[in-house]
């Protein structure tokens, strides 16, 4: 019984010492502090695009370039890397399923933002709509592989046009935050 009293006393003293600290007197929460200088360090509007098309020596420059300047600065690098990587763009005039040739497609990719349709379907690809946003369940990497390797009708280079990951490892939640809990 004596040990229980000592433990209870120790807990009470530590709580009092913690709660009696007066270093927060007269300080009301003011919200986040946005003063100071902030810089952009990384970006990835479209997963894997930066990873695949930006040469390793240009990663930092790409990640700190504002999206409105990315096309002018990086489209030619993207096009060079796309045509070296994908046999679907081997011939002049080759297009992907969006009807974009290498120059037009890399122009879209070089501006690394996630487009969002404000008045239509929001999806990365649903069979009809392409790059109009993104749902959690969208198979983004397979869509990107199809657009890079699949040619005009997604049939070229079938071994390169699918990551063969057809479902999430855990179901998404039906309410916020929607993402499944991580594996423990």
C-alpha positions in Angstrom: 0.0 0.0 0.0 2.9 2.3 0.8 4.3 1.8 -2.8 0.9 2.9 -4.3 0.9 6.1 -2.2 4.5 6.9 -3.3 3.6 6.3 -7.0 0.4 8.4 -6.7 2.3 11.2 -5.0 5.0 11.2 -7.7 2.4 11.4 -10.4 0.5 14.2 -8.7 3.8 16.2 -8.2 4.8 15.7 -11.9 1.4 16.8 -13.1 1.4 19.9 -11.0 4.9 20.8 -12.1 3.9 20.3 -15.7 0.6 22.2 -15.5 1.9 25.1 -13.3 4.5 26.2 -15.9 3.7 29.8 -16.6 5.7 30.3 -19.9 2.5 30.4 -21.9 0.7 33.2 -19.9 -0.8 35.9 -22.1 -0.1 34.0 -25.3 -3.2 33.3 -27.4 -3.0 31.1 -30.5 -2.6 33.3 -33.6 -2.6 30.7 -36.4 0.2 29.7 -38.6 3.2 32.0 -39.1 3.8 32.7 -42.7 6.5 35.3 -42.2 9.9 34.6 -43.5 11.1 33.4 -46.9 9.9 30.1 -48.3 11.3 28.3 -51.3 10.0 25.4 -53.3 12.2 22.3 -52.9 10.3 19.6 -54.7 7.2 19.0 -56.8 5.5 16.1 -58.4 2.1 17.0 -60.0 2.2 13.8 -62.0 3.8 10.8 -60.3 6.9 9.4 -62.0 7.1 12.1 -64.8 9.8 14.1 -63.1 11.6 10.8 -62.2 11.6 9.5 -65.7 12.0 12.6 -68.0 14.3 15.0 -66.0 18.0 14.1 -66.3 19.7 13.6 -63.0 21.8 16.7 -63.2 18.7 18.8 -63.7 16.5 17.5 -60.9 17.1 20.4 -58.5 16.6 23.0 -61.2 13.3 21.3 -62.4 12.0 21.0 -58.8 12.5 24.7 -58.1 11.3 26.0 -61.5 7.7 27.4 -61.3 5.3 25.4 -63.5 4.6 28.3 -65.8 8.3 28.3 -66.8 8.8 24.6 -67.0 7.7 24.0 -70.5 10.1 26.5 -72.0 13.0 25.2 -69.8 12.4 21.5 -70.0 10.2 20.4 -73.0 13.2 19.7 -75.3 14.8 17.5 -72.6 11.6 15.7 -72.1 11.2 15.1 -75.8 14.8 13.9 -76.1 14.3 11.4 -73.2 10.9 10.3 -74.5 12.1 9.5 -78.0 15.1 7.7 -76.6 13.0 5.7 -74.3 9.9 4.8 -76.2 9.7 2.9 -79.5 6.1 4.3 -79.9 7.7 7.6 -81.0 10.4 6.1 -83.3 8.9 7.5 -86.5 8.1 11.1 -87.4 4.3 11.7 -86.9 3.9 8.9 -84.3 1.3 9.9 -81.8 -0.1 8.5 -78.5 -3.8 7.7 -77.8 -4.4 11.4 -77.0 -3.4 12.2 -80.6 -0.2 14.0 -79.4 3.1 13.6 -81.1 6.3 13.6 -79.1 6.7 17.4 -79.0 3.1 18.1 -78.0 3.0 15.3 -75.4 6.2 16.4 -73.8 4.9 19.9 -73.8 2.0 18.6 -71.6 4.3 16.6 -69.4 7.0 19.3 -68.9 4.6 21.5 -67.0 4.4 19.3 -64.0 0.9 20.2 -62.6 -2.1 18.1 -61.9 -4.9 19.3 -64.2 -8.4 19.3 -62.6 -11.6 19.5 -64.5 -13.9 22.0 -62.7 -17.0 21.0 -64.7 -16.6 17.4 -65.8 -15.3 14.1 -64.7 -12.2 14.2 -62.5 -9.9 11.3 -63.4 -6.5 10.4 -64.6 -8.1 8.1 -67.2 -11.5 6.4 -67.2 -11.6 5.1 -70.8 -12.9 8.5 -72.1 -11.5 11.3 -70.0 -7.8 11.7 -69.7 -5.7 13.9 -67.4 -8.7 15.8 -66.0 -7.7 15.2 -62.4 -7.1 12.2 -60.2 -9.1 9.9 -58.1 -7.4 7.7 -55.4 -8.3 4.6 -57.4 -6.9 5.8 -60.7 -4.1 3.6 -61.9 -1.8 6.5 -62.6 1.4 4.6 -63.5 -0.4 2.3 -66.0 -2.0 5.3 -67.7 1.4 7.0 -67.9 3.0 3.9 -69.3 0.2 3.6 -71.9 0.6 7.2 -73.0 4.4 6.8 -73.2 4.6 3.3 -74.8 1.2 2.3 -76.0 1.1 4.3 -79.3 -2.1 5.5 -81.0 -4.4 2.8 -79.6 -2.6 1.5 -76.5 -1.6 -1.7 -78.4 2.1 -1.0 -79.1 4.7 -2.4 -76.8 2.3 -4.3 -74.5 5.1 -5.5 -72.2 6.0 -1.9 -71.4 2.5 -0.5 -71.2 1.3 -1.9 -67.9 2.8 -2.1 -64.4 0.5 -5.1 -63.6 -0.5 -3.6 -60.3 -4.3 -3.6 -60.7 -5.5 -2.8 -57.2 -4.5 -1.1 -54.0 -3.0 -3.4 -51.3 -5.8 -2.3 -48.9 -9.3 -0.9 -49.7 -9.8 2.9 -49.5 -12.0 4.2 -46.7 -15.5 5.4 -47.5 -15.1 8.6 -45.4 -12.3 11.2 -44.8 -9.3 10.7 -44.9 -10.2 8.0 -47.5 -6.6 6.6 -47.6 -6.3 3.2 -46.0 -4.4 2.9 -42.8 -0.7 2.0 -43.3 0.5 -1.6 -42.7 2.0 -2.0 -39.3 
